[in-house]
Structures are given as structure tokens and as C-alpha cells.
Amino acid sequence: MKDFKTAFFFVKLPVAISLLGHGFVRLPKLAVFSEWMVSTMEKSMIPTVLIIPFSYILPIIEAILGILLLIGFKPKYTIYASLALMSILIFGSCSIENWSAIEAQLLHSFYLFGLLLFFEKFKS
């Protein structure tokens, strides 16, 4: 592909902005977000002792992955990390039977997988 860098930037832009946005909007209100997540996950089999630290680190991870995707830092590994994060989120959503959240998480996962395929096929 002649203009891979430009094409890859615009293909990754939506999912990068989504991850970045999810992280950035939660950063100023981490405690409120953590309380919401803990209360949402009350019916989950996952112990609260794991949910609390995860709820504080999740927005940071989302923001970092979004930034890394935007700047193109090690795209293959950033996509793998993003897919791993989506898998963790899907597991959590399954544990509380939040099927509508899983749809959005799977959509992100499929997009990331397509992004990985695009990267692998057209990188130079």
C-alpha cells in the first residue's frame, strides 16, 4: 500500500479515540467511577478486593492504550494489549450478565482485530 501510514492512522483513529475518551472522562472522577463499578459488580463472582484496584487502573490503561494507538507506538503490541483489555472487560460483563455491554466490547474487539489484520497485511 502506497500511503500506509496515513491510511493506518485514519483506520485506527475511531478505536483510539474511543479508548482515550473512555479513560479521560473517568480520570477526573476516579473515586466516583470506582464506586459505580463496585456497585455494578456486586452480583459478580469476582471478589471486590479485585474490582476496586481494577476500577482505579482501568481508566489509566484505557487512556494509555488510546494514546499509544494514536501515536503509533508499537502498534501490534498495543493492539494485543487492547484486545486483552477487551477480553477482561467481557469476562466482567459476563459475570454480571450485562449482555448489552458485551456487544460494545465485542465490537471494539472485532475492530481491533481488523486493525491488526490491516497492520499485518500492509505494513512495510
C-alpha positions, 0 to 999 in steps of 0.5 A, a space after each residue: 500500500 502506497 500511503 500506509 501510514 496515513 491510511 493506518 492512522 485514519 483506520 485506527 483513529 475511531 478505536 483510539 479515540 474511543 479508548 482515550 475518551 473512555 479513560 479521560 472522562 473517568 480520570 477526573 472522577 476516579 473515586 466516583 467511577 470506582 464506586 459505580 463499578 463496585 456497585 455494578 459488580 456486586 452480583 459478580 463472582 469476582 471478589 471486590 478486593 479485585 474490582 476496586 484496584 481494577 476500577 482505579 487502573 482501568 481508566 489509566 490503561 484505557 487512556 494509555 492504550 488510546 494514546 499509544 494507538 494514536 501515536 503509533 507506538 508499537 502498534 501490534 503490541 498495543 493492539 494485543 494489549 487492547 484486545 486483552 483489555 477487551 477480553 477482561 472487560 467481557 469476562 466482567 460483563 459476563 459475570 454480571 450478565 450485562 449482555 448489552 455491554 458485551 456487544 460494545 466490547 465485542 465490537 471494539 474487539 472485532 475492530 481491533 482485530 481488523 486493525 491488526 489484520 490491516 497492520 499485518 497485511 500492509 505494513 512495510 
